[in-house]
Amino acid sequence: MLNPALIKKLMEEISNAYDMPKAYREDLNIDYSMIQKAGIESCSNEYIWILRPSGTCLIPLYRGANPVHVSHWNNEDNLFFHIAGSSVNKINYEFALNLANEYPFPLSTVSSMRELMDKMDKLLSDSVVQSSAFEVVHLNSRVSSWCEWREWFKRTDNSMMTEFMDKAINQNKRLNQLRLVA
């Protein structure tokens, strides 16, 4: 469980220790409010936090955020941190990118249509997954729209979610076949 008060304190300490960001310090307040909101809503427990000379970037993990939010900031002046529970740990760029490319949940463990539809509904209803850098999608989360979602992720260069949707569509087919056989 995310501890917003402690995370905010740690983020402040880290920001002060590295004297960053020098510009756009107001980004920190946006990050703090996102952490506070996550603590209330329990919507995400892990983040990548990028501390830059000119601002910050807080990326929720396992919610379908485009990994480009990490890869775009591959620069030796930027620092990467993994926020989880009550800790903020410095990590390298490669580890941050690997975390950003993790699927929202393991599809191989989903064993029923109801479970798959519930998890996909929660994922596809989340504002994090519904927006790219310059576009917001207005699709529903029903199975009949999953191919459209895949195409939208492909068009917005979110390769992680494009692959994930392919796997979700295939898992849906497998579970349907199992249901028909039973």
TIVO-2410 file (N, C-alpha, C; in nm, 3 decimals):
# residues 182
REC num residu      c1      c2      c3 atome chaine
REC   1      M   0.084  -0.119   0.000     N      A
REC   1      M   0.000   0.000   0.000    CA      A
REC   1      M   0.088   0.124   0.000     C      A
REC   2      L   0.051   0.219  -0.081     N      A
REC   2      L   0.125   0.344  -0.094    CA      A
REC   2      L   0.106   0.430   0.031     C      A
REC   3      N   0.216   0.485   0.080     N      A
REC   3      N   0.212   0.575   0.196    CA      A
REC   3      N   0.239   0.717   0.145     C      A
REC   4      P   0.134   0.792   0.107     N      A
REC   4      P   0.153   0.922   0.043    CA      A
REC   4      P   0.233   1.022   0.125     C      A
REC   5      A   0.209   1.031   0.256     N      A
REC   5      A   0.280   1.129   0.338    CA      A
REC   5      A   0.430   1.101   0.339     C      A
REC   6      L   0.467   0.975   0.356     N      A
REC   6      L   0.608   0.939   0.359    CA      A
REC   6      L   0.672   0.955   0.220     C      A
REC   7      I   0.600   0.917   0.117     N      A
REC   7      I   0.652   0.931  -0.019    CA      A
REC   7      I   0.677   1.078  -0.050     C      A
REC   8      K   0.584   1.165  -0.015     N      A
REC   8      K   0.601   1.309  -0.039    CA      A
REC   8      K   0.725   1.360   0.033     C      A
REC   9      K   0.743   1.319   0.157     N      A
REC   9      K   0.860   1.361   0.236    CA      A
REC   9      K   0.990   1.314   0.169     C      A
REC  10      L   0.992   1.190   0.126     N      A
REC  10      L   1.111   1.135   0.060    CA      A
REC  10      L   1.139   1.206  -0.072     C      A
REC  11      M   1.034   1.234  -0.148     N      A
REC  11      M   1.051   1.305  -0.274    CA      A
REC  11      M   1.108   1.445  -0.251     C      A
REC  12      E   1.059   1.513  -0.148     N      A
REC  12      E   1.110   1.646  -0.114    CA      A
REC  12      E   1.258   1.639  -0.077     C      A
REC  13      E   1.293   1.540   0.005     N      A
REC  13      E   1.433   1.524   0.046    CA      A
REC  13      E   1.524   1.497  -0.075     C      A
REC  14      I   1.479   1.411  -0.163     N      A
REC  14      I   1.558   1.378  -0.282    CA      A
REC  14      I   1.572   1.500  -0.372     C      A
REC  15      S   1.462   1.569  -0.394     N      A
REC  15      S   1.464   1.689  -0.477    CA      A
REC  15      S   1.562   1.792  -0.421     C      A
REC  16      N   1.559   1.812  -0.291     N      A
REC  16      N   1.651   1.908  -0.227    CA      A
REC  16      N   1.796   1.860  -0.232     C      A
REC  17      A   1.817   1.732  -0.211     N      A
REC  17      A   1.953   1.677  -0.212    CA      A
REC  17      A   2.020   1.694  -0.348     C      A
REC  18      Y   1.943   1.677  -0.456     N      A
REC  18      Y   1.997   1.690  -0.591    CA      A
REC  18      Y   1.979   1.831  -0.648     C      A
REC  19      D   1.913   1.917  -0.570     N      A
REC  19      D   1.884   2.053  -0.613    CA      A
REC  19      D   1.818   2.054  -0.751     C      A
REC  20      M   1.718   1.968  -0.763     N      A
REC  20      M   1.641   1.958  -0.887    CA      A
REC  20      M   1.494   1.945  -0.852     C      A
REC  21      P   1.407   1.992  -0.934     N      A
REC  21      P   1.434   2.066  -1.058    CA      A
REC  21      P   1.466   2.212  -1.028     C      A
REC  22      K   1.548   2.269  -1.111     N      A
REC  22      K   1.581   2.411  -1.099    CA      A
REC  22      K   1.472   2.496  -1.164     C      A
REC  23      A   1.412   2.445  -1.269     N      A
REC  23      A   1.300   2.511  -1.335    CA      A
REC  23      A   1.177   2.421  -1.324     C      A
REC  24      Y   1.063   2.480  -1.331     N      A
REC  24      Y   0.936   2.408  -1.323    CA      A
REC  24      Y   0.922   2.329  -1.193     C      A
REC  25      R   0.961   2.392  -1.082     N      A
REC  25      R   0.949   2.326  -0.951    CA      A
REC  25      R   0.804   2.294  -0.918     C      A
REC  26      E   0.711   2.364  -0.982     N      A
REC  26      E   0.569   2.336  -0.958    CA      A
REC  26      E   0.531   2.194  -1.000     C      A
REC  27      D   0.613   2.130  -1.084     N      A
REC  27      D   0.589   1.990  -1.119    CA      A
REC  27      D   0.584   1.903  -0.993     C      A
REC  28      L   0.664   1.939  -0.893     N      A
REC  28      L   0.665   1.861  -0.769    CA      A
REC  28      L   0.527   1.860  -0.704     C      A
REC  29      N   0.458   1.973  -0.706     N      A
REC  29      N   0.324   1.979  -0.647    CA      A
REC  29      N   0.226   1.890  -0.722     C      A
REC  30      I   0.241   1.884  -0.854     N      A
REC  30      I   0.156   1.795  -0.934    CA      A
REC  30      I   0.185   1.649  -0.896     C      A
REC  31      D   0.313   1.616  -0.883     N      A
REC  31      D   0.351   1.480  -0.842    CA      A
REC  31      D   0.294   1.446  -0.705     C      A
REC  32      Y   0.306   1.540  -0.611     N      A
REC  32      Y   0.256   1.515  -0.475    CA      A
REC  32      Y   0.105   1.492  -0.477     C      A
REC  33      S   0.033   1.571  -0.556     N      A
REC  33      S  -0.112   1.552  -0.558    CA      A
REC  33      S  -0.150   1.419  -0.625     C      A
REC  34      M  -0.072   1.376  -0.725     N      A
REC  34      M  -0.098   1.245  -0.786    CA      A
REC  34      M  -0.074   1.133  -0.685     C      A
REC  35      I   0.032   1.145  -0.607     N      A
REC  35      I   0.062   1.045  -0.503    CA      A
REC  35      I  -0.048   1.045  -0.397     C      A
REC  36      Q  -0.092   1.164  -0.356     N      A
REC  36      Q  -0.199   1.175  -0.256    CA      A
REC  36      Q  -0.327   1.111  -0.308     C      A
REC  37      K  -0.361   1.140  -0.433     N      A
REC  37      K  -0.481   1.084  -0.494    CA      A
REC  37      K  -0.471   0.931  -0.502     C      A
REC  38      A  -0.355   0.881  -0.540     N      A
REC  38      A  -0.335   0.736  -0.549    CA      A
REC  38      A  -0.353   0.670  -0.413     C      A
REC  39      G  -0.306   0.737  -0.307     N      A
REC  39      G  -0.321   0.682  -0.173    CA      A
REC  39      G  -0.467   0.672  -0.132     C      A
REC  40      I  -0.548   0.766  -0.177     N      A
REC  40      I  -0.690   0.767  -0.144    CA      A
REC  40      I  -0.766   0.664  -0.229     C      A
REC  41      E  -0.737   0.663  -0.358     N      A
REC  41      E  -0.811   0.577  -0.451    CA      A
REC  41      E  -0.752   0.438  -0.467     C      A
REC  42      S  -0.633   0.416  -0.416     N      A
REC  42      S  -0.563   0.289  -0.432    CA      A
REC  42      S  -0.555   0.246  -0.578     C      A
REC  43      C  -0.534   0.345  -0.667     N      A
REC  43      C  -0.535   0.313  -0.810    CA      A
REC  43      C  -0.399   0.267  -0.861     C      A
REC  44      S  -0.292   0.307  -0.795     N      A
REC  44      S  -0.160   0.261  -0.838    CA      A
REC  44      S  -0.067   0.265  -0.719     C      A
REC  45      N   0.010   0.162  -0.704     N      A
REC  45      N   0.103   0.156  -0.591    CA      A
REC  45      N   0.248   0.174  -0.632     C      A
REC  46      E   0.274   0.176  -0.763     N      A
REC  46      E   0.412   0.190  -0.808    CA      A
REC  46      E   0.421   0.292  -0.920     C      A
REC  47      Y   0.533   0.364  -0.917     N      A
REC  47      Y   0.557   0.470  -1.015    CA      A
REC  47      Y   0.704   0.473  -1.054     C      A
REC  48      I   0.729   0.532  -1.171     N      A
REC  48      I   0.862   0.577  -1.207    CA      A
REC  48      I   0.856   0.727  -1.189     C      A
REC  49      W   0.952   0.781  -1.117     N      A
REC  49      W   0.960   0.925  -1.097    CA      A
REC  49      W   1.089   0.972  -1.163     C      A
REC  50      I   1.076   1.067  -1.254     N      A
REC  50      I   1.192   1.121  -1.324    CA      A
REC  50      I   1.215   1.262  -1.274     C      A
REC  51      L   1.332   1.283  -1.218     N      A
REC  51      L   1.372   1.413  -1.165    CA      A
REC  51      L   1.468   1.474  -1.266     C      A
REC  52      R   1.430   1.590  -1.320     N      A
REC  52      R   1.506   1.653  -1.427    CA      A
REC  52      R   1.547   1.794  -1.385     C      A
REC  53      P   1.649   1.849  -1.446     N      A
REC  53      P   1.684   1.988  -1.417    CA      A
REC  53      P   1.567   2.083  -1.444     C      A
REC  54      S   1.485   2.050  -1.543     N      A
REC  54      S   1.370   2.134  -1.578    CA      A
REC  54      S   1.240   2.058  -1.561     C      A
REC  55      G   1.210   2.019  -1.438     N      A
REC  55      G   1.082   1.957  -1.409    CA      A
REC  55      G   1.092   1.812  -1.367     C      A
REC  56      T   0.975   1.752  -1.353     N      A
REC  56      T   0.966   1.611  -1.312    CA      A
REC  56      T   0.864   1.541  -1.401     C      A
REC  57      C   0.861   1.411  -1.389     N      A
REC  57      C   0.761   1.330  -1.459    CA      A
REC  57      C   0.730   1.211  -1.369     C      A
REC  58      L   0.604   1.188  -1.341     N      A
REC  58      L   0.560   1.076  -1.258    CA      A
REC  58      L   0.475   0.984  -1.344     C      A
REC  59      I   0.521   0.861  -1.360     N      A
REC  59      I   0.454   0.766  -1.450    CA      A
REC  59      I   0.402   0.647  -1.369     C      A
REC  60      P   0.270   0.627  -1.369     N      A
REC  60      P   0.216   0.511  -1.298    CA      A
REC  60      P   0.252   0.381  -1.371     C      A
REC  61      L   0.286   0.281  -1.294     N      A
REC  61      L   0.320   0.151  -1.351    CA      A
REC  61      L   0.199   0.059  -1.351     C      A
REC  62      Y   0.198  -0.035  -1.444     N      A
REC  62      Y   0.097  -0.141  -1.456    CA      A
REC  62      Y  -0.043  -0.086  -1.484     C      A
REC  63      R  -0.048   0.031  -1.551     N      A
REC  63      R  -0.177   0.090  -1.587    CA      A
REC  63      R  -0.182   0.125  -1.735     C      A
REC  64      G  -0.084   0.077  -1.813     N      A
REC  64      G  -0.087   0.097  -1.957    CA      A
REC  64      G  -0.026   0.226  -2.008     C      A
REC  65      A   0.042   0.300  -1.920     N      A
REC  65      A   0.106   0.424  -1.963    CA      A
REC  65      A   0.211   0.393  -2.070     C      A
REC  66      N   0.218   0.478  -2.170     N      A
REC  66      N   0.311   0.457  -2.280    CA      A
REC  66      N   0.455   0.465  -2.230     C      A
REC  67      P   0.537   0.363  -2.255     N      A
REC  67      P   0.678   0.365  -2.213    CA      A
REC  67      P   0.758   0.482  -2.271     C      A
REC  68      V   0.705   0.549  -2.372     N      A
REC  68      V   0.774   0.665  -2.428    CA      A
REC  68      V   0.790   0.775  -2.322     C      A
REC  69      H   0.704   0.773  -2.220     N      A
REC  69      H   0.717   0.871  -2.111    CA      A
REC  69      H   0.848   0.852  -2.036     C      A
REC  70      V   0.906   0.734  -2.043     N      A
REC  70      V   1.038   0.709  -1.985    CA      A
REC  70      V   1.146   0.725  -2.092     C      A
REC  71      S   1.129   0.662  -2.206     N      A
REC  71      S   1.234   0.664  -2.308    CA      A
REC  71      S   1.264   0.805  -2.358     C      A
REC  72      H   1.165   0.891  -2.357     N      A
REC  72      H   1.185   1.029  -2.401    CA      A
REC  72      H   1.288   1.104  -2.315     C      A
REC  73      W   1.300   1.065  -2.189     N      A
REC  73      W   1.387   1.136  -2.095    CA      A
REC  73      W   1.521   1.067  -2.075     C      A
REC  74      N   1.565   0.986  -2.169     N      A
REC  74      N   1.695   0.919  -2.159    CA      A
REC  74      N   1.805   1.023  -2.179     C      A
REC  75      N   1.853   1.075  -2.067     N      A
REC  75      N   1.952   1.182  -2.069    CA      A
REC  75      N   2.033   1.171  -1.940     C      A
REC  76      E   2.162   1.190  -1.949     N      A
REC  76      E   2.247   1.173  -1.830    CA      A
REC  76      E   2.218   1.274  -1.719     C      A
REC  77      D   2.150   1.383  -1.751     N      A
REC  77      D   2.116   1.483  -1.648    CA      A
REC  77      D   1.993   1.444  -1.567     C      A
REC  78      N   1.917   1.347  -1.616     N      A
REC  78      N   1.793   1.306  -1.551    CA      A
REC  78      N   1.818   1.189  -1.457     C      A
REC  79      L   1.743   1.188  -1.347     N      A
REC  79      L   1.753   1.081  -1.248    CA      A
REC  79      L   1.621   1.005  -1.244     C      A
REC  80      F   1.631   0.874  -1.228     N      A
REC  80      F   1.514   0.787  -1.228    CA      A
REC  80      F   1.499   0.721  -1.091     C      A
REC  81      F   1.374   0.716  -1.045     N      A
REC  81      F   1.343   0.656  -0.916    CA      A
REC  81      F   1.223   0.564  -0.930     C      A
REC  82      H   1.222   0.458  -0.849     N      A
REC  82      H   1.109   0.366  -0.842    CA      A
REC  82      H   1.039   0.393  -0.710     C      A
REC  83      I   0.912   0.429  -0.718     N      A
REC  83      I   0.831   0.453  -0.598    CA      A
REC  83      I   0.741   0.331  -0.580     C      A
REC  84      A   0.749   0.272  -0.461     N      A
REC  84      A   0.664   0.156  -0.430    CA      A
REC  84      A   0.640   0.154  -0.280     C      A
REC  85      G   0.514   0.141  -0.241     N      A
REC  85      G   0.480   0.131  -0.099    CA      A
REC  85      G   0.523   0.254  -0.023     C      A
REC  86      S   0.627   0.240   0.058     N      A
REC  86      S   0.677   0.352   0.137    CA      A
REC  86      S   0.823   0.381   0.104     C      A
REC  87      S   0.867   0.346  -0.017     N      A
REC  87      S   1.007   0.370  -0.052    CA      A
REC  87      S   1.020   0.438  -0.188     C      A
REC  88      V   1.128   0.513  -0.199     N      A
REC  88      V   1.165   0.580  -0.323    CA      A
REC  88      V   1.311   0.543  -0.346     C      A
REC  89      N   1.336   0.459  -0.446     N      A
REC  89      N   1.472   0.409  -0.471    CA      A
REC  89      N   1.524   0.456  -0.606     C      A
REC  90      K   1.647   0.503  -0.605     N      A
REC  90      K   1.711   0.545  -0.729    CA      A
REC  90      K   1.739   0.420  -0.814     C      A
REC  91      I   1.709   0.431  -0.943     N      A
REC  91      I   1.732   0.322  -1.037    CA      A
REC  91      I   1.796   0.380  -1.163     C      A
REC  92      N   1.849   0.293  -1.247     N      A
REC  92      N   1.907   0.344  -1.372    CA      A
REC  92      N   1.798   0.349  -1.481     C      A
REC  93      Y   1.833   0.414  -1.590     N      A
REC  93      Y   1.740   0.431  -1.701    CA      A
REC  93      Y   1.690   0.296  -1.754     C      A
REC  94      E   1.780   0.201  -1.772     N      A
REC  94      E   1.740   0.071  -1.829    CA      A
REC  94      E   1.636   0.002  -1.743     C      A
REC  95      F   1.655   0.007  -1.611     N      A
REC  95      F   1.558  -0.055  -1.521    CA      A
REC  95      F   1.425   0.019  -1.526     C      A
REC  96      A   1.430   0.152  -1.534     N      A
REC  96      A   1.308   0.231  -1.545    CA      A
REC  96      A   1.231   0.194  -1.672     C      A
REC  97      L   1.303   0.180  -1.782     N      A
REC  97      L   1.239   0.144  -1.908    CA      A
REC  97      L   1.180   0.003  -1.903     C      A
REC  98      N   1.251  -0.090  -1.840     N      A
REC  98      N   1.197  -0.225  -1.824    CA      A
REC  98      N   1.069  -0.224  -1.742     C      A
REC  99      L   1.066  -0.148  -1.633     N      A
REC  99      L   0.944  -0.138  -1.553    CA      A
REC  99      L   0.830  -0.077  -1.634     C      A
REC 100      A   0.861   0.026  -1.712     N      A
REC 100      A   0.758   0.093  -1.792    CA      A
REC 100      A   0.701   0.001  -1.899     C      A
REC 101      N   0.777  -0.098  -1.940     N      A
REC 101      N   0.732  -0.192  -2.043    CA      A
REC 101      N   0.663  -0.315  -1.986     C      A
REC 102      E   0.643  -0.321  -1.856     N      A
REC 102      E   0.571  -0.434  -1.796    CA      A
REC 102      E   0.423  -0.424  -1.828     C      A
REC 103      Y   0.362  -0.537  -1.859     N      A
REC 103      Y   0.219  -0.541  -1.887    CA      A
REC 103      Y   0.140  -0.504  -1.761     C      A
REC 104      P   0.018  -0.453  -1.779     N      A
REC 104      P  -0.065  -0.416  -1.664    CA      A
REC 104      P  -0.094  -0.532  -1.569     C      A
REC 105      F  -0.111  -0.652  -1.622     N      A
REC 105      F  -0.131  -0.772  -1.539    CA      A
REC 105      F  -0.097  -0.893  -1.624     C      A
REC 106      P  -0.063  -1.005  -1.558     N      A
REC 106      P  -0.028  -1.126  -1.635    CA      A
REC 106      P  -0.153  -1.195  -1.688     C      A
REC 107      L  -0.167  -1.196  -1.817     N      A
REC 107      L  -0.285  -1.258  -1.879    CA      A
REC 107      L  -0.287  -1.409  -1.861     C      A
REC 108      S  -0.171  -1.470  -1.845     N      A
REC 108      S  -0.165  -1.616  -1.832    CA      A
REC 108      S  -0.232  -1.666  -1.705     C      A
REC 109      T  -0.250  -1.578  -1.607     N      A
REC 109      T  -0.314  -1.621  -1.482    CA      A
REC 109      T  -0.465  -1.601  -1.483     C      A
REC 110      V  -0.516  -1.538  -1.588     N      A
REC 110      V  -0.660  -1.514  -1.597    CA      A
REC 110      V  -0.727  -1.642  -1.646     C      A
REC 111      S  -0.818  -1.694  -1.565     N      A
REC 111      S  -0.874  -1.826  -1.596    CA      A
REC 111      S  -1.022  -1.826  -1.630     C      A
REC 112      S  -1.086  -1.710  -1.632     N      A
REC 112      S  -1.228  -1.707  -1.668    CA      A
REC 112      S  -1.259  -1.583  -1.750     C      A
REC 113      M  -1.364  -1.592  -1.829     N      A
REC 113      M  -1.408  -1.478  -1.909    CA      A
REC 113      M  -1.444  -1.360  -1.820     C      A
REC 114      R  -1.514  -1.387  -1.712     N      A
REC 114      R  -1.556  -1.280  -1.620    CA      A
REC 114      R  -1.434  -1.207  -1.565     C      A
REC 115      E  -1.333  -1.281  -1.522     N      A
REC 115      E  -1.212  -1.220  -1.469    CA      A
REC 115      E  -1.142  -1.136  -1.575     C      A
REC 116      L  -1.132  -1.188  -1.696     N      A
REC 116      L  -1.067  -1.114  -1.804    CA      A
REC 116      L  -1.144  -0.986  -1.835     C      A
REC 117      M  -1.274  -0.996  -1.848     N      A
REC 117      M  -1.354  -0.877  -1.880    CA      A
REC 117      M  -1.348  -0.774  -1.768     C      A
REC 118      D  -1.350  -0.818  -1.643     N      A
REC 118      D  -1.342  -0.724  -1.530    CA      A
REC 118      D  -1.208  -0.651  -1.528     C      A
REC 119      K  -1.099  -0.726  -1.547     N      A
REC 119      K  -0.966  -0.664  -1.546    CA      A
REC 119      K  -0.947  -0.569  -1.664     C      A
REC 120      M  -0.995  -0.610  -1.780     N      A
REC 120      M  -0.981  -0.525  -1.898    CA      A
REC 120      M  -1.070  -0.402  -1.887     C      A
REC 121      D  -1.188  -0.416  -1.829     N      A
REC 121      D  -1.277  -0.302  -1.810    CA      A
REC 121      D  -1.210  -0.199  -1.718     C      A
REC 122      K  -1.153  -0.246  -1.609     N      A
REC 122      K  -1.084  -0.157  -1.516    CA      A
REC 122      K  -0.967  -0.087  -1.585     C      A
REC 123      L  -0.888  -0.164  -1.660     N      A
REC 123      L  -0.772  -0.108  -1.729    CA      A
REC 123      L  -0.813  -0.005  -1.834     C      A
REC 124      L  -0.905  -0.041  -1.921     N      A
REC 124      L  -0.941   0.045  -2.033    CA      A
REC 124      L  -1.028   0.163  -1.993     C      A
REC 125      S  -1.080   0.162  -1.871     N      A
REC 125      S  -1.158   0.274  -1.820    CA      A
REC 125      S  -1.071   0.377  -1.749     C      A
REC 126      D  -0.945   0.345  -1.732     N      A
REC 126      D  -0.850   0.431  -1.660    CA      A
REC 126      D  -0.803   0.545  -1.750     C      A
REC 127      S  -0.801   0.666  -1.699     N      A
REC 127      S  -0.758   0.782  -1.779    CA      A
REC 127      S  -0.612   0.771  -1.823     C      A
REC 128      V  -0.529   0.698  -1.749     N      A
REC 128      V  -0.388   0.681  -1.786    CA      A
REC 128      V  -0.376   0.613  -1.922     C      A
REC 129      V  -0.453   0.510  -1.943     N      A
REC 129      V  -0.443   0.432  -2.067    CA      A
REC 129      V  -0.520   0.499  -2.181     C      A
REC 130      Q  -0.610   0.589  -2.149     N      A
REC 130      Q  -0.694   0.651  -2.251    CA      A
REC 130      Q  -0.630   0.772  -2.319     C      A
REC 131      S  -0.511   0.809  -2.276     N      A
REC 131      S  -0.450   0.928  -2.337    CA      A
REC 131      S  -0.307   0.899  -2.382     C      A
REC 132      S  -0.273   0.960  -2.493     N      A
REC 132      S  -0.136   0.957  -2.541    CA      A
REC 132      S  -0.084   1.100  -2.526     C      A
REC 133      A   0.028   1.130  -2.580     N      A
REC 133      A   0.085   1.263  -2.564    CA      A
REC 133      A  -0.009   1.372  -2.616     C      A
REC 134      F  -0.075   1.348  -2.728     N      A
REC 134      F  -0.155   1.454  -2.789    CA      A
REC 134      F  -0.298   1.414  -2.822     C      A
REC 135      E  -0.343   1.303  -2.769     N      A
REC 135      E  -0.475   1.252  -2.810    CA      A
REC 135      E  -0.538   1.175  -2.695     C      A
REC 136      V  -0.671   1.185  -2.687     N      A
REC 136      V  -0.748   1.107  -2.591    CA      A
REC 136      V  -0.844   1.021  -2.671     C      A
REC 137      V  -0.851   0.895  -2.634     N      A
REC 137      V  -0.939   0.801  -2.706    CA      A
REC 137      V  -1.074   0.794  -2.634     C      A
REC 138      H  -1.179   0.774  -2.716     N      A
REC 138      H  -1.314   0.763  -2.662    CA      A
REC 138      H  -1.374   0.631  -2.709     C      A
REC 139      L  -1.318   0.523  -2.658     N      A
REC 139      L  -1.368   0.389  -2.689    CA      A
REC 139      L  -1.424   0.327  -2.562     C      A
REC 140      N  -1.516   0.234  -2.576     N      A
REC 140      N  -1.564   0.164  -2.457    CA      A
REC 140      N  -1.473   0.045  -2.430     C      A
REC 141      S  -1.493  -0.018  -2.318     N      A
REC 141      S  -1.403  -0.127  -2.276    CA      A
REC 141      S  -1.457  -0.266  -2.310     C      A
REC 142      R  -1.567  -0.274  -2.382     N      A
REC 142      R  -1.625  -0.404  -2.418    CA      A
REC 142      R  -1.532  -0.482  -2.511     C      A
REC 143      V  -1.542  -0.612  -2.506     N      A
REC 143      V  -1.460  -0.702  -2.588    CA      A
REC 143      V  -1.469  -0.664  -2.736     C      A
REC 144      S  -1.584  -0.623  -2.779     N      A
REC 144      S  -1.604  -0.589  -2.920    CA      A
REC 144      S  -1.518  -0.469  -2.964     C      A
REC 145      S  -1.466  -0.393  -2.870     N      A
REC 145      S  -1.383  -0.276  -2.901    CA      A
REC 145      S  -1.233  -0.302  -2.886     C      A
REC 146      W  -1.195  -0.421  -2.844     N      A
REC 146      W  -1.054  -0.446  -2.815    CA      A
REC 146      W  -0.965  -0.431  -2.939     C      A
REC 147      C  -1.014  -0.469  -3.055     N      A
REC 147      C  -0.934  -0.452  -3.177    CA      A
REC 147      C  -0.914  -0.303  -3.208     C      A
REC 148      E  -1.016  -0.222  -3.182     N      A
REC 148      E  -1.002  -0.078  -3.201    CA      A
REC 148      E  -0.901  -0.020  -3.103     C      A
REC 149      W  -0.903  -0.068  -2.980     N      A
REC 149      W  -0.803  -0.025  -2.881    CA      A
REC 149      W  -0.663  -0.059  -2.931     C      A
REC 150      R  -0.647  -0.182  -2.980     N      A
REC 150      R  -0.515  -0.225  -3.029    CA      A
REC 150      R  -0.468  -0.131  -3.140     C      A
REC 151      E  -0.556  -0.098  -3.231     N      A
REC 151      E  -0.519  -0.008  -3.341    CA      A
REC 151      E  -0.485   0.131  -3.289     C      A
REC 152      W  -0.557   0.179  -3.189     N      A
REC 152      W  -0.527   0.311  -3.132    CA      A
REC 152      W  -0.390   0.310  -3.064     C      A
REC 153      F  -0.361   0.204  -2.988     N      A
REC 153      F  -0.229   0.194  -2.925    CA      A
REC 153      F  -0.119   0.187  -3.031     C      A
REC 154      K  -0.145   0.115  -3.137     N      A
REC 154      K  -0.047   0.105  -3.246    CA      A
REC 154      K  -0.025   0.242  -3.310     C      A
REC 155      R  -0.133   0.314  -3.336     N      A
REC 155      R  -0.125   0.446  -3.399    CA      A
REC 155      R  -0.053   0.547  -3.310     C      A
REC 156      T  -0.064   0.532  -3.178     N      A
REC 156      T  -0.001   0.626  -3.085    CA      A
REC 156      T   0.135   0.574  -3.036     C      A
REC 157      D   0.187   0.472  -3.102     N      A
REC 157      D   0.321   0.417  -3.073    CA      A
REC 157      D   0.337   0.364  -2.931     C      A
REC 158      N   0.230   0.309  -2.875     N      A
REC 158      N   0.240   0.243  -2.746    CA      A
REC 158      N   0.253   0.093  -2.773     C      A
REC 159      S   0.376   0.052  -2.807     N      A
REC 159      S   0.399  -0.087  -2.848    CA      A
REC 159      S   0.369  -0.186  -2.735     C      A
REC 160      M   0.396  -0.147  -2.611     N      A
REC 160      M   0.367  -0.237  -2.498    CA      A
REC 160      M   0.218  -0.270  -2.493     C      A
REC 161      M   0.133  -0.168  -2.504     N      A
REC 161      M  -0.011  -0.193  -2.498    CA      A
REC 161      M  -0.064  -0.256  -2.627     C      A
REC 162      T   0.001  -0.231  -2.740     N      A
REC 162      T  -0.038  -0.300  -2.864    CA      A
REC 162      T  -0.018  -0.450  -2.846     C      A
REC 163      E   0.098  -0.488  -2.795     N      A
REC 163      E   0.127  -0.631  -2.769    CA      A
REC 163      E   0.032  -0.688  -2.664     C      A
REC 164      F   0.007  -0.609  -2.559     N      A
REC 164      F  -0.081  -0.655  -2.453    CA      A
REC 164      F  -0.222  -0.681  -2.507     C      A
REC 165      M  -0.271  -0.591  -2.591     N      A
REC 165      M  -0.405  -0.610  -2.648    CA      A
REC 165      M  -0.410  -0.734  -2.738     C      A
REC 166      D  -0.303  -0.758  -2.814     N      A
REC 166      D  -0.297  -0.881  -2.894    CA      A
REC 166      D  -0.311  -1.003  -2.803     C      A
REC 167      K  -0.240  -1.002  -2.692     N      A
REC 167      K  -0.245  -1.114  -2.599    CA      A
REC 167      K  -0.382  -1.125  -2.532     C      A
REC 168      A  -0.443  -1.012  -2.499     N      A
REC 168      A  -0.576  -1.013  -2.438    CA      A
REC 168      A  -0.680  -1.069  -2.536     C      A
REC 169      I  -0.670  -1.029  -2.661     N      A
REC 169      I  -0.762  -1.080  -2.763    CA      A
REC 169      I  -0.745  -1.231  -2.779     C      A
REC 170      N  -0.621  -1.277  -2.781     N      A
REC 170      N  -0.595  -1.422  -2.791    CA      A
REC 170      N  -0.643  -1.496  -2.667     C      A
REC 171      Q  -0.623  -1.438  -2.550     N      A
REC 171      Q  -0.671  -1.502  -2.425    CA      A
REC 171      Q  -0.823  -1.512  -2.426     C      A
REC 172      N  -0.889  -1.408  -2.476     N      A
REC 172      N  -1.034  -1.410  -2.488    CA      A
REC 172      N  -1.079  -1.524  -2.580     C      A
REC 173      K  -1.010  -1.542  -2.693     N      A
REC 173      K  -1.043  -1.651  -2.786    CA      A
REC 173      K  -1.024  -1.787  -2.719     C      A
REC 174      R  -0.912  -1.802  -2.647     N      A
REC 174      R  -0.886  -1.931  -2.578    CA      A
REC 174      R  -0.993  -1.961  -2.475     C      A
REC 175      L  -1.029  -1.861  -2.396     N      A
REC 175      L  -1.129  -1.883  -2.292    CA      A
REC 175      L  -1.265  -1.913  -2.354     C      A
REC 176      N  -1.298  -1.849  -2.466     N      A
REC 176      N  -1.422  -1.881  -2.537    CA      A
REC 176      N  -1.422  -2.023  -2.589     C      A
REC 177      Q  -1.309  -2.070  -2.645     N      A
REC 177      Q  -1.299  -2.206  -2.693    CA      A
REC 177      Q  -1.316  -2.305  -2.580     C      A
REC 178      L  -1.254  -2.277  -2.465     N      A
REC 178      L  -1.268  -2.365  -2.349    CA      A
REC 178      L  -1.411  -2.371  -2.302     C      A
REC 179      R  -1.480  -2.259  -2.306     N      A
REC 179      R  -1.620  -2.254  -2.263    CA      A
REC 179      R  -1.707  -2.334  -2.359     C      A
REC 180      L  -1.678  -2.328  -2.489     N      A
REC 180      L  -1.756  -2.402  -2.587    CA      A
REC 180      L  -1.733  -2.553  -2.575     C      A
REC 181      V  -1.612  -2.593  -2.540     N      A
REC 181      V  -1.579  -2.734  -2.526    CA      A
REC 181      V  -1.645  -2.792  -2.400     C      A
REC 182      A  -1.653  -2.713  -2.295     N      A
REC 182      A  -1.707  -2.761  -2.167    CA      A
REC 182      A  -1.853  -2.779  -2.169     C      A
***
